[in-house]
Amino acid sequence: MRSGLSTVAVPRVLLRGDRGPRVALVGRPRTGKSALFLAASSASPQHQRLLRDGDAYDECLVDVGLEQVSLVDLPALVSLHSLSVADRVVIKYLLWGDHWPPVAAHEADQPVVAFNPPDVLIHVVDATTLQPDLELCFELSLLGKPLVIALNRVDEARHKGLYINARALSDRLGVAVVPTVAHMGLGVADLFAAVLAAARSKAPAVPQLPSAHIDASLRDLRSLLARCEVEEAFRVPWPFLLMQLAENDDYFLQELACHFPTLLPAVMAARTDAEIHLPRPLSEELHADRHHRAAVLFENVTRFGGAADADRWQRLLDGVFLHPQGGLFGSMAVFALVLLMVFRVSSILDAWTAAPLMEWVQQWQPESTAGVVGRAVADGLIGLVGIAVPYMLPLVLLLVALEESGIMHRVAFVVDRGFHHIGLHGSVASSFLVGLGCNVPAISLVATTTGGKDRLVATLLLAFVPCSARSAIILAMGGKYLGWLGVMAIFALTAGVLAVLGRLLTRRYPEAAVGLIQEIPPYALPDWRGVLRKTWERTRDIVTIVTPLLVAGSVVLALLNHFAADKVINFLLLPVTTWWLGLPALLGVPILFGILRKELSLLMVYQALGTLEIVPLLDWVQIATFLVFLTFYIPCVSTFAVMIRTIGWREAWFSIGLSVSVALLISGAVRLLLEVWRALFL
């Protein structure tokens, strides 16, 4: 048993809450900076402006394991010299946040929101055009901030035969360099692990100073700026201020002239003296030197050609499962595989297991109370077999195998943005796929893979996912009497209701939406021992929790029927069945028995009507209304039992009230619309 255990090192002090670092994404345009933010961001990032007339930036909290960062996506930045007005605003944010120094306190356009300067910078560079990004990296190293480089688009660079030695680049720059493919989520988890390490160490990046001949010529200028009053006025690292004044930056020269007018002539004279020993004007020489150093570094860490076919099959699979557009086809293939398991394989297993048992127990028609209780216990156990064997075990086994192979993580990443529209993350995708077979293991899976707001909202929404039992009723009755258009309309209505409810539920719970770093593991063949162990862990609730409630519920309903309480039930449900839904009163009992298993509702409809051909007794409007109501009506008692353990009694009962309310509202609206349609057009 010990071989199955693993240990995880937990830092003594977690970087969360007030301790969590603020991390800024910086980089040139079209390097994949925003793609990286989308890969990690929450469903509802905050949109703010740095200044009243400045560019907007996005920010959100992101969970990185047990720790948390505040991630900021800043406007693109081309260079720190010859700053435009927009670039100047970004530099002010990086240096000072909203706590501007004395040299900027007099400016009319002051910060409009409170924000602290970032603790760590993530410089997103494009591996296919690395050299100009290295020039910006040299400049960012002068800001005195911890720096991590995201070497993005390494897949495209590799496709072009360009290979960058990330370790060598890291050694030369003195900062962590992490290869990433942001739009596929590859390397993102490693990147944020490096960010947390940089935040914990608080070590600033090693300043990348100019070449020795330039540095020597700047000796007089450096000595002029090494004054306490200048440092207090600007509150910037001296290497950065030195470079800005050496390159004749308009903003910093203007502020120097405004606050230190007596110092300005000496500074300009020092610049002139520096140019005497240089072949070009100082600003041009600095730019040329930076360009040369970037070119040399690029050549030293890069090679062309080589093993172009290494790991080719993995890259091909990533193209199927992780591409922003093409990945949807891979996700649809997984979705189709789950549907095949639900409607073909599971139906075969059901015919081999639960169906013969149900047919056998139907021959037992006891009349005594003890016999009725015994029959109810048998029905409950057969219901358990009908849930676990055909639908639960095969589906969970399939999903666990897909997870172990690394495919399910990729599906979750691709559909993450779609789930953002309902306030969730793509990590719940596998739970929703499992829910198509049975809601019970789906909710158990949510409990083990999510937490907080995501767990609560996903659990409530899973009660509305049409499980195989509900889908079977829709396909059996709807397909026969409403046609394929009617069936598709019901499933489309379900998807729409899920989307709307997701938005409403995320507003109901005030907890802030938090981003999630989804790790993309390498592909691997599933270890079947591990698959079986995880399958049992995710399905054992059916034995410990669901079985007693399923049997108890079966006994209660059987006793109600035994003592002729069905007429009372039909009478009590009259306002729902007849007045609101327009259905015959005798359908009250079939609706109530649906809380055990939805298939019972369909069987008892046939029993209540006394025929398998229900069209003479129910018209198409009534059939559509009945199916819509059953689709959204209270999930089975098994689902309710697992909800109690996952989200507690209070929220489980809220789920019951929500499902009843939604079922009544939607089915009543459908009945009204169909009645109007029939009156006007038929």
N, C-alpha and C positions, 0 to 999 in steps of 0.2 A: 504493500500500500504506500510505502514511503516514496517509491519511485514516481508515483503520480503527483507528488507534492512539489510545489515550486515556491521560492521565496522572492519577495520584491523588496528592494531597499527603499525605505521611506526616509526622506530628509528629516532631521530633527526639527527644523522650522519650515513649515510649508509656506510657499509663496502664494497666499490667497488673501482675498479681501483687501484690507489696507496695505498688506505686505506685497500684494501682487504687482509685478512691474508693468509699467506702461511701455508698449513696444510700438515703434513707428516703422511702417513700410515706406522705404524711399527708393527711388530709382528713376532712370530715364523713361521716356514714353515707350510703350509697346515692349516692355521687358517681361510682362506677365505679373506685374505687381498686383493689379486688381484681381487677377485669376487666383493668386495666392490668398488674397483676402476672402474671396468667395469660398475657397476650399476650407477655410477655417471659421468663417463668420457665422453668427446666429441667424435666425429667421427674420429678425427685425433689428438691423443695426441702426444706430443713431446717425442722423445727418446733421452736421453743424458747419458753420463757417468760421474760419480763423479770424477774420475781420468782417466788418459790416459789408464791405465791397470785395472781400477776398473770395478765393475759390473754396468750394465745399470739401469737406473730408468726411469719411465714414469711420465709426468706432463701435466696438462691441466687446463684451467680455467673452473669453474663450477658455474652456476647460482643457487643461493639458494634464491628463491623468488626475491626480489628486490636487494639482496646483492650478493656478488661474492667472491669465494675463489680460490686460486691456489692450486690444489690438487696434491700431489707427492706420487707416489707408490714406496717406497724404497725396496731394496733387503731385504730378510728375515733376522731376527736377533734372535739368540738363547739366548744369554746371554751377559751381559756387562763385565763379568769376563772371564779370559783365552781367550782373544780376538784373533780370527784369523785375517789374513791380510784383508780379505773382510769385516769382522765385524768392524775392526778398521776404515776403510774408511767410513762406515755408521755412526759410532760414531762421526767422525770428521765433517761430514755433519750436524748432529744433533746439535753439539755444536757450530760450527764456520761458517758453510757455506763455502764460498770461502775466507773469511777473517781470515786466520790462525794466531794464536798468535805467539809470539817470539819463543816458544819452538818447533814449527813446521815449522818455516820459512826457516830453513836450508835444509829441505828434498828435494830430487831431484824430486820426483814425486809430482808436485804441481797441483792444480785444473786447468782443461782445459776449463771450462765454468764458467761464472759468476752465482752464485746462493746465495741467502740469506738464513740464517738458518731459519728453520720453526718457526712460531709463536705459533702453536698449534700442539700437537701430538695426533693422534688417534691410540690408542693401540687396535688392533684387537685380541680378545681372543676367544678361542674355548670353548663353553659352555660344550661340551662333555668331554673335558680334561682340566678343568679349573686350576687345581693346579699348573702345571708347568708354565702356563701363568701368574699366580699371582706372582711367583718368579721374572719373567721378569718385571712385573708391579712395584714391589718394587724397582727394579734397575732404571727403567725409571723415577720414582718419584724423583730421586736424581739429575736429569738434570736441574732442575729449570725452566721447561717449563709448560705452561698450558696443562693439560692432560684430554682426554675424552676416556672412554673405550667403545668399541663396543663389546657387549656380543653377539657374533655371533653363529649361528647354534643352537639357542634355540629350534627350531623345532625338531632337531635330539635328543637333550637332553631330551625334553619332551617325545619323542617317547620311549626313554630308561627309562622313569620314573624318570628322574632327573630334579628337579625344583630348580632354583636359584633365590633367592630374590634379584633382582637388586637394590632395594632401600636400603636394608640393606648393600649390598656390597658397594654402593656409600657412605653411611654414614661412614663405616669403613675405606674406602680409602680416603675420602674427595674429590672425583672427581665425575663427572657425569658418570653414567653407563647406556647405552641404549641398550636394547635387539634388536637384528637384525637377519634377515635371508637374508644375502647379495645377494645370487644368486636368490632370489625371490623379492628383493627390499623392503622387509618388515622392517620397522623401520629406513630406510635410511634417510627419511626426518626429523624424530625426532633427529637422530644422528647429522645431520649437523646444526639443530637448536641449539643443545647443543654446538657444535663447535663454532658457532658464538657468543653465550653467553660467552664462555670461552675466545674467542679472544677479546671481548669487555671489559671484566673484567681484563684481563691480569694477573690474579692471578695464580702463579705457583702451581703445585701440592704439596700437603703436603708430605714432605720427609718421607719415611718409613724407619726409622732408626733401627739398630739392637737392640736386647734385652738389658736390663739394665746392665747385667753382662759383656757383650761385650763392651758396650758403655763406661763403667767405665774403662775398661782396655785400651781403646784407648785415654785416656785423654792426655797423654804425646805426642802421635803422633799428635793429633789434635792441640796442642799448637805449635808444630814445624811448622805446615803448615799454621798457622794463621799469615802469614807475608805478607805485601803488595807486596813485590817483587815476591813472589811465586804466588800470585793472579794475578798480572799483567802479569807474564810470561805464565801461563797456561790458564787464562780466563775461568775457569770452576767453578761451585759451589763447595764450600769446602766439603759438604757431599759426593759428587761424587768423588772428588780427594782423600779424606780420605779413602773411600772404595776401590778405585783402588790400592792405595799404600798398604793398609792393606792386600789386597788379592794377593799382589806381582805381579801386572800386569806388564808384560814385557815392554810394550811401555812407560808407565808413569814413571816407574823406570829408564829406559834408558834415557828419557828426563831429569829427575831429576838429574841423574848422570852427564849428559852433561852440564847442565846449572847451577846446584848448587852442584858441587862436594864436597864442604865442608859440605853441609847439609846431604848428603847421609849417612855417617856413623851414624849420630844421628838418622836418620829415621830408619835405620836397627836395631839400638840398641833399639829404642822404640818398634819396632815390636817384638823383642825378649823378652823384658820386659812384653809386653802384653800377650805373650803366657805362661808366668810363672803362671798366675792366671787362665788359661783355661785348660780344660781337653784334648784338641787336638791342633794341630798347628792352627795358627790364620786363615789361609785361609780356612781350613777344618771346623773350628768352625763357621765362617761366612756363609759358604755354608749350613751347617747343621741347623744353626739358621734360615736362610732364608727359607729353606725347611719346617722347623717346623712351622714357622709363617704362611706360605702359607697353610699348611695342617689344622691348627686350623681355619684360616679364611674360608677356603673351607667348613669345617664342620659346621661352624656357619651360613653360608648363604645358605646352600644347604639342601634339604630334598629329600628323595626317596619315590616313590609311591605317592598315593594321587589320585586326580581327573584326571585320565588318559583320560577319555572320555569328559572332559570339552571342549566345542567348537570344538568337533570332526568334525562336518559337515563343519565348516569353514576351518579346516586343509585339509579335503578331497577336497574341492573346490580349495584351493590354490595348492594342488597337481595337479589338472587338468589344472589350468590357469597360474601358476607361475613356475612350474618346468622347468628348462632349456631345457630339451628335451620333456618331456610330455606336457609342456605348449603349445607346437606348435599344439598339437591336439586340445586343447581348443580353440586356436586362429583360427584353421581351421574350428571348429564348428561354431564360430561366423561368419567367412567368408562365410560359407555355408548358414547360416541363412540370411545374407545380400543378397546373390545370389538368395535365394528362394524369398525374398521380391521383388527383382528386376525383375526376370523373370517369376514369377508365380503370386504373389499377385498384383504387379504393372500392369502386363498385364491385369489382371481381372478388376482392377480399371479403366484402360485406356479404356477397352471395354465398361465399364458402363458410362464413362464420356466423354472424348474427342472424341472417335470414333463416337458415335451417333451424336454429335454436328458437327463433320467434314462431316459426311455423309449427315446431314441435310443442311449444308451450300453449299455443292457441287451442290445442286439443283438450287442454285442461280447463274446464269451466266449472269451478267450484261454486257451491251455493252457501256453504257455511262461512261464518265470519273468519274462522281460523284458516279455512281453505283460501278465502279471498286474500288474507294477509300473506299466506304462503305464495300465492300466485303473484301478488304485487312485488314481493321480494325477488322472485324469479324474473319478473319483468324488469326490475331495477338492475339486476345483475346482467341480464341480457343487453339492456341499454348501455351498461358500462362496456361490455364486450363490443357492442356496435360502435361506440365512440372510439375506444382505444385501438382495437385491432385494425379496422379498415382505414381510419382517418388519422388518428393521432400518431401512432408509432411509425408508419411509413413516411409521413410528411416530416416529422421531426428528424427522423433518420436521414432523409434526403437533405434537409436544410443544414443539419450539422455537418454532413459530408461536404456540402458546398462551402461551408464556412472553413472547414479544415483545409480545403484545397486552395483557399484564398479568393474564390470567385465571389462569394457572397459579400465580402468586404468591398469589392469593386462595384457590385450592383448597388450597394448602399451609398457609395460615393457618387455614382452617376445620378441616382434619383434624389440625392440630397436636396438639390435646388427645388425639385417639384414638391417635396415634403415641406420645404420652407414656406410654401404658400398656405399651408394649413398650420403653420407654427411648430413644426416638428423637424427632426433631423432624419437623414436617410438611414441611420442606424436602426430604425424601427421597420425598415422595409421587409426584413425577413419575418418579423412578427406578423405583418399584414399578409404576407404570402401564406404563412402557416394558418392564419385565420380563415383563409378560403377553405381549408379543410375542416378545422375545428377551432373555435375561439378559446378553448381551455388551454391547450399548449401555447397558443399565441400570447395569451396574457402572462403565462408563466415565463415565456421567453422575454417579454418586455421587462418583467421583474428582475431578470438576471443581467440584462444588457443596458438598461437605462436607469435613470434616477430623477428625482425632483419633479419638475413640471412636465418633462417629456414622458416620464412613466405614467403620471396621472392622466394627462390628456390622451396618450396613446391607448391606455387601458379603457377609458370611456369610449373612445372611438371604435375600438375593436368590437364592442358590443353591437355595432351596426354593420360590421363586415359580414356579408352573406356567407355563412359557413356552408359546407357541403349539404347539410340537411335542408337549410333554407333554399339553397340553389336547386336542390333536387325537386322541391315543391314547385318552385318557379318554372323549372324546365318541364316537369311532368304536367302540371295543370295549365300553366301559361302557354307552353309550347303546343298543347293540344287544342286549347280553346281561344287563345289570343294571337297565335302565330309568332314567328320569329321577331317581328317588329315589336310586338307587345313585350316579349321577353327582354329584348335589348333595351327597350324604354325603361323597364323596371331596374335593370342593372345600371343604366345611365343615371336614373334618378337616385339610386343608392350612392353612386360616386359623387354626384352633386351635393347630396345631403351631407356626406362625409366631409367634403371641402368646406361647406358653410359652417358645420358644427365645429370643425377644427379651428376656424377663425374665431368663432364665438367663445369656445372654451379657452383658448389662449388669452383672450381678454378677461375672462372670468377670474383667472388665477394671476395675481399681480406680480408673481416672481419674474424677475428680469430674464429675457431670453438670452441664453448663453451659447456661444459657438462651441464647436466640438472638433477636436483634431482626430480625424479618422485614420487610423493606421492602415496602410496598405501592405499586407505581408507578402512575401514571395510565394509563388505557386508551389504547391507540395501535394504529394499523394496522401490521401487521408490515412491516418493510423486508425484501423478499425476498432482496436481496443478503446482508444480515446473517443471514437465516435459513439460506440455503444455506451460508454460511461456517461458522456454528456447527454445522450438521448434519455438515459434513465433519470439523470438529474433533472431534466426538464419535463419529464412525464410522471414522476413519482407522486405528484400532487393528486393525480387521478385516484390513487389508492388511498392516500392518507386523508384527503379532504372530500373529494367528489363522491366517492362510493357511498359513505354513510348518508349524505344528503340526497343522493339520487334514489337510494332505496327507501329512505324515510318519506320523500316526496311521493314516490310511487305508492306507498302504503296509504298515505293520507288521501290521495285522489281515488284510490281503489275503494276505500271505505266510504267516501262520499258517494260514489256510484252504487256501492252495495246497498246503502241505506236510502236509495232513491232520492238522493239530494241533487241529482242532475237537473230536476225541474226547478228547484230553488236556485241553483246556479244560473240556469238560463233566464230565470225571472230577474235575478239581481243584475245580470249583465245586459238586460234589455235596453237600457239607455245607450249602451255602446253598440251592440250588435244591430238592433233594429232602428233606433232613432237616429243614431249618428252615421253608422256605416250602411244602413239600408239592407241588412242581411236578415235572413230568417232567424228567429229567436233561438231555434234549436242548435245553432252553431256556437252558442256560448260555451258549452262544455268542450268542444274541440279546440276552441281558442285557449281555454284555461289549461287543458292538458298539454298544450304546446310548451309549457315551461319545463316539462320533463325532456322531451325531444320533439323537434319541430315535425319530424315525420309522423308523429302520433296525431298531429292536427289534421294532416291529409287523410290518414286512415280513418279517423273518427268522423271526418266530414262525410266520407262514403257510408259509414255506419249510420250516422244521424239521418242522412238523406235516404238511406236504404237502397242505393243504386250506385254503380260505378259511372253512369252517364248522368252528369249533374246539370247539363245544359237545360233540360226542360224545367229544372227547379231553380237554377241560378242563371241570370243573363250575363252577358259579357261585361257589363259595367260592375255587377256584383262580384264577378270572378276577379276582375282587375283590382277592385277595392279590397277584397279579402286578401289577395296576394301581397299588395302593398302594405297592408296592416301587419301581416305575419312577418314581412321582411324587416320591419323596424320595431316590432313588438318585443317585449321582454325576452332577453336571451334565456337559454335553458338554465335550469338550476345548477348544472355543473359549472357554467360560466360564472354565475353569481357567487358560487362557493369560492372559486379561485380569486374573484374580485375582492372578497372579504379579506383574504390573506394578503393580497397585493396592495390594495389602497385603503383598506379599513372599512368598518361597517358604515360609517357616515357617507363616504363617497360611493360605496356600493349601492346603498339605498338611493342616493342621488342619481346613480346610473339607471336604476329601475324607474324612478320618476321621469327622468329625461327620455328614456326609450318609450314609455307609455305616452308621454306628451307628444313626442315627435311622431309616433305611430298614429295617434288620433288626428293630429294636425295634418300630416301629409296625406293619409288615406282619406280623410274628410275632404281635403282640397281636391284630390284626384277624383273622388266620386262626384263632386260638384262640377268640375271641368268636363268630365265625361258625360254627365247628364246634360249639360248645356250643349256639348258637341252633338249628342244624339238628337236633342230637340231641334237644333238648327240645321243639321246637315243630313240626318238619316230619317 
